[in-house]
Amino acid sequence: MSWLYQSPAVSFDAGFESGNLASAERVAEFEYDLFIQPDHQTSTRLWFYFRCSQVPISLPIVFNIIGISKTKTTYTTQQRILVRSTSRTKWQRMPQPQQFYTTSTKHKCYTSTPVLSFVFQFDRQEEYFFAFGYPYTYSMLQKFITRIQDHQLPFVSIETLGLSFQQRQISLINIGRPLLARYKNESKPSQQHTVLITARCHSGEFPGSYVCHGILEYLMSNNPKAKFLRQNIIFKIIPMINVDGVMNGFYRTNANGFDLNRNFFDPPASCPEAMLIKNLFESLVGPTPEQDTYAFESNFTNTMLLELAQSLNLVTDQIEYETPQERANSSNSTRSDTNRPVNSQQKQRLQTPAKKPPIPIIIAKPQQPSTNSCQTKLDFVIDLHSHSNIAGGFLFLNPDSGVFNRQKRTFCEQVFPALLAKNCSTFNSLNSSFKESKNTREGSLRRAFMNIAKDKLTDEAPYVYCLEVSNSHGPDPKEGGKGVLKQMQNEDSDADQEDEIDEQENYVAYTPEKYMTIGEKICDSLYDIYSQIFKQ
């Protein structure tokens, strides 16, 4: 119906990597309705990324983005649409007066959620790109991996974990070349302390990639803390789980329309990505010990975390000491969403008093790599996500991760969030810097991996976190935090719930550089822990 209008129509398309735009409709001379493509076989719509060409010069055009499936996002406060052009390749935030996020009566036949509208005036005849957030595409990751490989760093190895449903590579980056460490007066093999970090389970949560990028850059740098971590810890990092979703411009699902973060406990064939990650996790956890020779206190990581919890004033009450029988018979004992029996080996594990292990000492030459005889000790799992309706960030943890030492496990589990809150003001933006969530969304990575490991290792299971940061803004991550945790009880989930947006005047817009700084602060917090385990 171009004959209705005097000027030529703007040309729209999203036929490029991570692009998302279903259709465009011209509704007035200088106004267009733009419809977001939903994720495959779902109604989820949030991520958009499209291109305009054949644009009119020096004329204000109104664009209405229709179909956002959330009723409340950070577009109500400080989030801005991003724009760049062919000649100006750096992403810029849309000025506040040009953007509106309101319920539109004239669009009520299309959607009941707010419509994101903006006014833009093109100044050059070239291609323009508009996006929900800073794109971090699959190709960007592959170029970064190639750059890492070209440096041939002796402490870095990269492997293909497996293939996605659409046959794209899912990469695993290993960083660290620890020395062989033995505990004094012990003959057992040394332990390779390991940290597993994952990102982009939800393809539209772009901040996770930049946070992960910051972690990788930090760990490969000449920073003395990074060198210390590399010499003592193995980092296994999966920078992009849902590679198909990223490529196709989806917000949550994989190419089959499944939310991977609901299918980690028992992944179906339609979620090969989740199966690959689960298999890696189970290989790091190892089999169930034939003999229960360890107790909470015999695990050096647990012991040091408990000491750190005390120094951080996280231990507010006297630690309870209960026998395994009392724990097993406790009416409110929880190991997951169902009551599972405690086997005889698990009951016997803590009946024998455990001695505090000696401090590990380094016995190998610096250039000597680790050997396969070392036992892997997975200490932490950190799953990186972003949130569409918060400022700053927070961590989800598992308050029911303990079996026989639930209270001590809870104290230990709060150490990493507390240190991160001290190091990074991002995690003081909410009323709580960490949140509890249990018995909901058991298929999420955080819940599934906690239950899998707890069944095998009881109180020696790794500490599993879901770390969320804002899609938009928050306190400056370069600044130190208050270091005070306020716990919020009875949170529902780490998925679709909408939190109250706590706005402050001193918040900054989160750019790729800000997200990468958050990654650096995560590494600083891990250093604060491991520097207490391995004396320098």
Order of alpha helices (4+ residues) and beta strands (2+ residues): beta-beta-beta-beta-beta-beta-beta-beta-beta-beta-alpha-beta-beta-beta-beta-alpha-alpha-beta-alpha-alpha-alpha-alpha-alpha-beta-beta-beta-alpha-alpha-beta-alpha-beta-beta-beta-alpha
